[in-house]
Amino acid sequence: MNKWWLGASLMLGLFGQAHAMSLTSKDMSEGNKLTSQLVFNGFGCQGENISPQLTWTDIPVGTKAFAVTAYDPDAPTGSGWWHWAVYNLPAAQTSLTQGAGSHADTLPKGAIALKNDFGTTDFGGACPPEGHGVHRYEFIVWALPSALELPKDASPALLGFMLRAQALGSAKLTAVYNR
């Protein structure tokens, strides 16, 4: 095979690929500060603790389930802070309404919410320590080739491990908050 043909084939492969997944929200935007709706109500914070509306598009072929996670990598714990971890959302589900994660029983049928670092299975809003600076809040949707089977008491960290090992694709939206 000549070098020109090989180069052309590689370029077609690169540009012929499907678009990467995308994640959008009516309640937050990339790099901007979270509103009080998405702030925790407790631990010294006085927010509404409502989970954001999320919509994902450009789903990879073969997707059979989704997971959604919300994580603060800047928390002063040595391991970050899990605000939300939901998996086995049905493949037909390409959005969550505002407040869908505010009570684990309002999630779509089949979805499983894990206990977050606040100790609940509901969405836990932003609440960094006062004066600790700006924290990033990474909301990620993950496309999966099948539903996951995890132990009933699995941690969000175990879910994160499985997602990174098996995901067909993912999309991230990062917002910030400080107090």
C-alpha positions in Angstrom: 0.0 0.0 0.0 1.5 3.4 -0.9 2.0 6.1 1.7 -0.5 8.5 0.1 -3.3 5.9 0.3 -2.4 5.1 3.9 -2.5 8.8 4.9 -5.8 9.4 3.1 -7.3 6.4 4.8 -6.2 7.6 8.2 -7.6 11.1 7.5 -11.0 9.7 6.4 -11.1 7.6 9.5 -10.5 10.6 11.7 -13.0 12.9 10.0 -15.6 10.2 9.3 -16.1 9.4 13.0 -19.4 10.3 14.7 -19.6 13.4 16.8 -18.6 13.1 20.4 -21.4 13.0 23.0 -22.5 16.4 24.3 -24.2 17.4 27.5 -26.2 20.6 28.0 -28.4 22.0 30.8 -31.0 24.8 31.1 -29.8 25.3 34.7 -26.0 25.7 34.3 -23.4 26.3 31.7 -19.8 25.4 31.1 -17.4 27.4 33.4 -20.1 29.5 35.0 -21.1 29.8 38.6 -23.9 27.5 39.9 -27.1 29.3 41.1 -28.6 28.8 44.6 -31.0 26.2 43.1 -28.0 23.8 42.7 -26.5 24.5 46.1 -26.8 22.2 49.1 -29.1 23.1 52.0 -27.1 22.2 55.0 -23.4 22.0 56.1 -23.6 25.8 56.4 -25.0 26.3 52.8 -28.4 27.7 52.2 -29.4 26.5 48.7 -32.4 24.8 47.2 -30.6 21.5 46.6 -32.4 20.8 43.3 -30.7 18.6 40.7 -30.2 20.3 37.3 -32.0 19.6 34.1 -29.6 17.7 31.8 -29.9 16.7 28.1 -27.4 14.5 26.2 -27.0 14.0 22.5 -24.9 12.2 19.9 -25.3 8.9 21.6 -22.8 6.2 20.6 -24.1 3.2 18.6 -24.7 0.2 20.9 -25.7 2.3 24.0 -28.0 0.2 26.2 -27.9 2.3 29.4 -26.6 5.6 30.9 -25.1 6.8 34.1 -24.9 10.3 35.5 -22.4 11.5 38.0 -21.6 14.8 39.7 -18.3 15.2 41.4 -16.2 17.9 43.0 -12.5 17.1 42.4 -11.4 20.2 44.5 -13.0 19.0 47.8 -10.4 19.0 50.6 -10.8 15.3 51.3 -7.9 13.7 49.4 -10.5 11.9 47.2 -12.9 14.6 46.0 -16.6 14.7 46.8 -19.4 12.7 45.1 -22.6 14.8 44.9 -24.6 12.4 42.7 -24.2 8.9 41.2 -27.0 7.3 39.2 -26.7 4.4 36.9 -28.8 2.1 34.7 -30.8 4.9 33.2 -32.7 3.4 30.2 -31.1 3.8 26.8 -34.2 5.7 25.6 -33.6 8.3 28.3 -31.7 11.3 26.9 -32.5 13.9 29.5 -33.4 14.4 33.1 -35.8 17.1 34.2 -34.9 19.6 36.9 -35.4 18.0 40.3 -35.3 14.4 38.9 -32.5 13.5 41.3 -33.7 15.5 44.2 -35.5 12.4 45.5 -34.2 9.0 44.3 -37.7 7.7 43.8 -38.4 10.3 41.1 -35.7 8.9 38.8 -36.8 6.9 35.7 -37.8 3.2 36.3 -34.7 1.0 36.5 -32.3 3.8 37.5 -30.3 3.2 40.7 -28.9 6.0 42.8 -25.9 5.4 45.0 -25.3 7.0 48.4 -23.4 10.3 47.8 -20.8 11.8 50.2 -23.6 13.6 52.1 -24.9 10.2 53.0 -28.1 10.2 50.9 -29.1 8.7 47.5 -30.5 12.1 46.4 -28.6 14.8 44.5 -26.5 16.8 46.9 -25.8 20.4 45.7 -22.5 22.4 45.8 -21.2 23.3 49.3 -17.5 23.9 49.4 -15.9 25.0 52.7 -16.2 28.7 53.2 -13.1 30.6 52.0 -11.7 27.5 50.3 -11.8 29.1 46.8 -13.5 28.1 43.6 -14.5 24.4 43.3 -15.3 22.7 40.0 -18.5 20.6 39.7 -18.2 18.0 37.0 -21.5 16.6 35.7 -20.8 13.7 33.4 -23.2 11.4 31.4 -21.8 8.0 30.5 -23.1 5.8 27.6 -22.8 2.1 28.5 -23.0 -1.1 26.4 -25.2 -2.8 29.0 -26.7 -2.2 32.4 -24.3 -2.5 35.2 -24.5 -5.0 38.0 -23.0 -3.6 41.2 -23.3 -4.6 44.8 -26.3 -3.0 46.5 -23.9 -1.0 48.8 -21.5 0.0 46.0 -19.7 3.3 46.4 -19.7 6.1 43.7 -15.9 5.4 43.5 -16.6 1.8 42.4 -19.2 3.1 39.9 -16.6 5.6 38.6 -14.1 2.7 38.1 -16.7 0.6 36.2 -17.8 3.6 34.1 -14.2 4.4 33.0 -13.6 0.7 32.2 -16.8 0.1 30.1 -18.2 3.4 28.8 -18.7 3.7 25.0 -18.6 7.5 25.4 -19.2 10.3 27.8 -19.9 14.0 27.9 -19.0 16.5 30.7 -20.3 19.9 31.8 -18.2 21.6 34.4 -19.6 24.5 36.5 -18.1 26.3 39.5 -19.0 27.5 42.9 -17.4 29.2 45.9 -18.5 30.8 49.1 
